[in-house]
Amino acid sequence: MKAHESATAGPQEASARGNDALLSVQDLRTHFFTRAGVVKAVDVVSFDLRRGETLGIVGESGSGKTVTALSIMRLLPTPPGRIVSGRIIFEGRDLVTLPQRELGRLRGNVISMIFQDPMTALNPVFTIGYQITETLKRHQQISGRQAELRAAELLARVGIPAPQKRLKDYPHNFSGGMRQRVVIAMALACRPKLIVADEPTTALDVTIQAQILDLLRGLRQDFDTSILLITHDLGVVASLCDRVVVMYGGKVLETGTVLETFKEARQPYTEGLLNSIPRLDRARGEPLTPIPGIPPDMLHPPQGCPFAPRCPQVLEPAFTKCPHWRWCRAAPRISRRAGQPTHHIWKPGGPDRPWALPKIARG
């Protein structure tokens, strides 16, 4: 089965395919039950993450990326959030049904998370050394002295000078980039098999971003750690990831290798994302092409294709019928070399494939 087909495979197919995957998310639905109504933040999301692989999840704000990550970690605010259905298989165990005690043994030990804002992820009233050694003593069952030595090694590994001395400092004594390095050190403390990184470079300047990406890349090679990277920055995905999942409106629209997805996108939304970022091969002064409109309100999600209201070439059936994503991805890719406008035209395709992309000329 090709990589781009994974987003629409059924539970049985995903289960069979998940045998060689470290993490397999299958038909995940996460809703928030509010006074205003039910917010379907994640709606039938499926993907796999292999051992030693970096998988990027991209999309605009409100696409469901962070909620997917929090669902995997079982860190949803409850209430109002709740995993309604689906499975999250990690090394053969379903995290959705795992008891809290067993889940506590996994979090911070086998599965770690790098949060978006290190200042809120770190406790301001405890030293950095205390926060790192707490994780080590809880999961590794080592003495305080051993934990302190290990914490100093971790700080040195992530590039913090004078690590033994900095263990006694508080979060406010560090710059933004240094705080992010501390959070990464905490995530690596127990050498986890999976790291969920929720936009780890968003609040950093470009120079520090490059340093953090180099750090993550080196750590993956040294520890053979799988990374699930949540981001809206396609440049970060191109630099770090092996495969990419494109989310929109709480759904997975496309998944494939970074090379094939960036070279020839299959989904018009993916093409829109690629066209809206600066590129070195464009003529100087050439304007960017933004995606018109705003993401859908997941309190009242669209009945048909979630991207239909924003697509300039949509046909009427897409507003009422959601196309089968498997057949969308089975269609020829939209060539970026051709210089053609985004295509989002659905047409009848028979009883077993009610809506499919028409053939698109390659450039």
C-alpha positions in Angstrom: 0.0 0.0 0.0 1.4 3.4 -1.0 2.0 6.0 1.7 -0.6 8.4 0.3 -3.4 5.8 0.7 -3.0 5.5 4.4 -5.2 8.4 5.3 -8.3 6.7 4.0 -7.7 3.0 4.8 -10.4 1.4 6.9 -9.8 0.0 10.4 -8.9 -3.5 9.2 -6.4 -2.3 6.6 -4.9 0.1 9.2 -4.6 -2.6 11.7 -2.8 -4.9 9.3 -0.6 -2.0 8.2 0.1 -0.9 11.7 2.0 -4.1 12.5 5.3 -2.4 11.3 4.3 1.0 12.7 5.2 2.4 16.1 2.0 4.5 16.2 -1.2 3.9 14.2 -4.1 6.3 14.5 -7.3 4.8 13.1 -10.5 6.7 12.4 -10.0 9.1 15.4 -12.8 11.4 16.3 -12.4 14.0 19.0 -15.2 16.3 19.9 -15.7 19.2 22.3 -19.1 19.3 24.0 -19.8 22.9 24.7 -22.9 24.9 25.6 -23.0 26.3 22.1 -23.0 22.7 20.6 -20.6 20.0 19.6 -17.3 21.0 18.1 -16.0 18.2 15.8 -12.4 19.2 16.1 -11.0 15.9 14.7 -13.2 13.9 12.4 -12.1 10.4 11.2 -8.3 10.9 11.2 -6.0 8.0 10.3 -2.3 7.8 9.8 0.8 5.8 10.7 4.2 6.7 12.1 7.0 4.2 11.6 10.0 3.6 13.8 12.7 6.2 13.4 10.6 8.3 11.1 9.6 11.9 11.3 6.0 12.6 10.3 4.8 16.2 9.8 1.2 17.3 10.3 0.5 20.6 8.5 -2.6 22.8 8.0 -3.9 26.2 9.0 -4.9 27.1 12.5 -8.1 25.3 13.5 -7.4 22.3 11.2 -7.2 19.9 14.2 -3.5 19.4 14.4 -2.9 20.1 18.1 -6.1 18.4 19.1 -4.9 15.3 17.3 -1.6 15.5 19.3 -3.4 16.0 22.6 -5.6 13.0 21.8 -2.6 10.8 21.3 -1.1 12.0 24.6 -4.6 11.7 26.3 -4.1 15.3 27.6 -7.4 16.7 26.4 -9.2 19.1 28.7 -12.1 16.9 30.0 -14.7 18.2 30.0 -15.4 19.5 27.4 -13.1 17.4 25.2 -13.6 13.7 24.6 -12.4 11.0 22.2 -15.7 9.8 20.7 -14.4 6.9 18.7 -11.3 5.5 17.0 -8.1 3.8 18.1 -4.6 5.0 18.8 -2.4 1.9 18.7 1.1 2.3 20.2 3.2 -0.8 20.2 0.1 -3.0 20.1 -1.7 -1.2 22.9 -4.7 1.0 22.4 -4.0 4.3 24.2 -7.7 5.3 24.0 -8.7 2.5 26.4 -5.5 2.3 28.5 -6.1 2.9 32.2 -4.7 6.2 33.6 -2.1 4.4 35.8 -0.6 2.5 32.8 -0.8 5.7 30.7 1.2 7.5 33.4 4.0 5.0 33.0 4.1 5.8 29.3 3.9 9.6 29.3 7.3 11.2 29.8 8.9 7.8 29.6 8.1 6.1 26.3 6.1 8.9 24.8 7.1 12.5 25.4 5.7 15.8 24.2 7.4 19.1 23.3 4.8 21.9 23.8 4.5 25.0 21.7 5.2 27.5 24.4 8.1 26.5 26.7 7.4 29.3 29.1 4.0 27.8 30.0 5.3 24.2 29.8 7.9 24.9 32.5 6.9 25.6 36.1 8.2 29.1 37.0 8.6 28.3 40.7 10.9 25.3 40.3 14.4 25.1 39.0 15.3 23.6 35.7 17.2 20.8 37.5 14.3 19.9 39.7 11.9 19.6 36.7 14.3 17.4 34.7 15.3 15.2 37.6 11.7 14.7 38.6 11.0 12.9 35.4 14.1 10.8 35.7 13.5 9.7 39.3 9.9 8.9 38.6 10.4 6.7 35.5 14.1 5.5 35.8 14.1 4.9 39.5 17.5 6.3 40.1 19.0 8.3 42.9 19.0 12.0 43.2 22.7 12.3 42.4 22.4 10.1 39.4 19.4 12.1 38.1 21.3 15.3 38.5 24.3 14.0 36.6 22.0 12.8 33.8 20.1 16.1 33.7 23.4 17.9 33.3 24.3 15.6 30.4 21.0 16.3 28.8 21.5 20.1 29.0 24.9 19.7 27.5 23.5 17.5 24.7 21.0 20.2 23.7 23.7 22.8 23.6 23.2 24.7 26.9 26.6 25.9 28.2 27.7 25.4 31.8 24.9 22.8 32.3 25.8 21.9 35.9 25.4 25.5 36.9 22.3 26.1 34.9 20.5 23.3 36.7 20.0 25.7 39.6 18.4 28.4 37.4 14.7 29.1 36.9 12.9 29.3 33.6 12.9 33.1 33.6 16.7 33.0 33.6 16.7 31.5 30.1 16.0 33.0 26.7 13.2 31.7 24.5 15.5 29.5 22.5 17.2 28.2 25.6 13.9 27.4 27.3 12.9 25.4 24.2 16.1 23.5 24.5 15.3 22.7 28.1 11.9 21.4 27.1 13.5 19.2 24.5 16.0 17.9 27.1 13.0 17.0 29.4 11.3 15.2 26.5 14.5 13.2 25.9 15.2 12.5 29.5 14.1 8.9 29.4 15.0 8.3 25.8 11.4 7.9 24.5 10.5 6.0 21.4 8.1 8.7 20.3 8.2 12.5 20.6 5.2 14.6 19.8 6.4 18.1 19.0 3.7 20.7 18.8 5.0 23.6 16.8 8.4 23.6 18.6 9.8 26.5 16.5 6.8 28.8 16.2 7.8 31.4 18.8 11.5 31.5 17.8 13.4 33.6 15.3 14.8 32.1 12.2 18.3 31.5 13.5 17.1 29.7 16.6 14.6 27.8 14.5 17.5 26.4 12.4 19.4 25.4 15.5 16.4 23.6 17.0 15.8 21.7 13.8 19.4 20.6 13.6 19.1 19.5 17.2 16.0 17.4 16.5 17.6 15.9 13.4 20.7 14.9 15.4 18.7 13.5 18.3 16.6 11.4 15.9 19.8 9.9 14.5 21.4 9.3 17.9 18.4 7.8 19.7 16.4 6.4 16.7 13.4 8.3 18.0 10.2 8.7 16.0 9.0 12.3 15.8 5.4 13.5 15.2 5.9 17.1 14.2 2.9 19.5 14.4 3.5 22.7 12.4 2.0 25.2 9.9 5.5 25.9 8.5 6.0 24.0 5.3 9.7 25.0 5.3 10.2 23.1 8.6 8.4 20.1 7.1 10.7 20.1 4.0 13.8 20.4 6.3 13.0 17.7 8.8 10.2 15.3 7.9 10.1 12.1 5.9 6.4 12.1 5.3 3.6 14.7 5.7 -0.1 14.6 6.6 -2.2 17.6 5.4 -5.2 18.3 7.6 -8.1 20.7 7.0 -11.4 21.0 8.8 -10.6 18.2 11.2 -9.9 15.7 8.3 -6.8 14.3 6.6 -6.9 15.5 3.0 -3.6 14.1 1.8 -0.6 12.1 3.1 2.6 11.0 1.3 6.3 11.5 1.2 7.5 15.1 1.5 9.2 15.0 -1.9 6.1 13.8 -3.8 3.7 16.0 -1.9 5.7 19.2 -2.4 6.5 18.4 -6.1 3.1 17.4 -7.2 0.2 17.8 -4.7 -2.9 15.7 -5.1 -5.3 17.9 -3.2 -6.2 21.5 -4.2 -5.8 22.6 -0.5 -2.2 21.3 -0.5 -1.6 23.1 -3.7 -3.0 26.3 -2.2 -0.7 26.0 0.8 2.4 25.6 -1.4 1.4 28.5 -3.6 1.0 30.8 -0.6 4.6 30.6 0.7 7.6 32.5 -0.7 9.9 30.6 -3.1 13.4 31.3 -4.3 12.6 30.2 -7.8 9.9 32.9 -8.2 10.5 36.2 -10.0 11.3 39.1 -7.7 8.2 41.1 -6.9 5.8 38.3 -7.9 2.9 38.4 -5.5 2.0 35.4 -3.4 -1.3 33.6 -4.0 -3.3 33.4 -0.7 -6.1 31.0 -0.1 -9.3 33.0 -0.1 -11.8 32.8 2.8 -11.3 31.4 6.3 -11.3 27.8 7.7 -14.7 26.3 8.5 -16.5 26.7 11.8 -16.2 23.2 13.3 -19.3 23.9 15.5 -21.2 23.9 12.2 -19.0 21.9 9.8 -19.8 22.0 6.1 -22.0 19.1 4.8 -19.9 18.4 1.8 -16.2 18.9 1.0 -14.7 21.1 3.8 -12.6 23.1 1.3 -15.4 23.7 -1.2 -16.4 27.2 0.1 -12.8 28.4 -0.5 -12.1 26.8 -3.8 -12.4 29.1 -6.9 -13.2 26.2 -9.3 -15.6 24.1 -7.2 -18.8 22.6 -8.7 -22.1 22.5 -6.9 -22.1 18.8 -5.9 -19.1 19.4 -3.6 -21.2 21.6 -1.3 -23.5 18.6 -0.4 -21.4 15.5 -1.1 -18.0 14.9 0.4 -15.7 13.2 -2.1 -14.1 9.9 -1.2 -10.6 10.9 -0.3 -9.2 7.5 -1.5 -10.4 8.3 -5.1 -9.1 11.8 -4.9 -5.7 10.6 -4.1 -5.9 7.9 -6.7 -6.3 10.5 -9.4 -3.3 12.1 -11.2 -1.4 14.6 -9.2 -1.7 18.3 -9.7 1.5 19.3 -11.4 3.2 22.4 -9.9 5.5 22.6 -12.9 2.6 23.1 -15.3 1.8 26.5 -13.7 -1.9 25.6 -13.9 -4.5 27.0 -11.4 -5.7 24.9 -8.5 -8.3 22.2 -9.5 -11.1 21.2 -7.3 -13.7 19.9 -9.7 -15.8 16.9 -8.7 -17.7 14.8 -11.2 -19.8 11.6 -11.1 -17.7 8.5 -11.2 -20.1 5.6 -10.8 -21.9 4.0 -7.9 -18.7 2.9 -6.1 -17.0 6.2 -6.5 -19.6 9.0 -6.5 -17.2 11.9 -6.8 -13.7 11.8 -8.3 -11.2 14.2 -9.7 -11.1 14.5 -13.5 -7.9 13.8 -15.4 -5.4 16.7 -15.1 -2.8 17.4 -17.7 0.8 17.1 -16.5 3.3 19.7 -17.2 
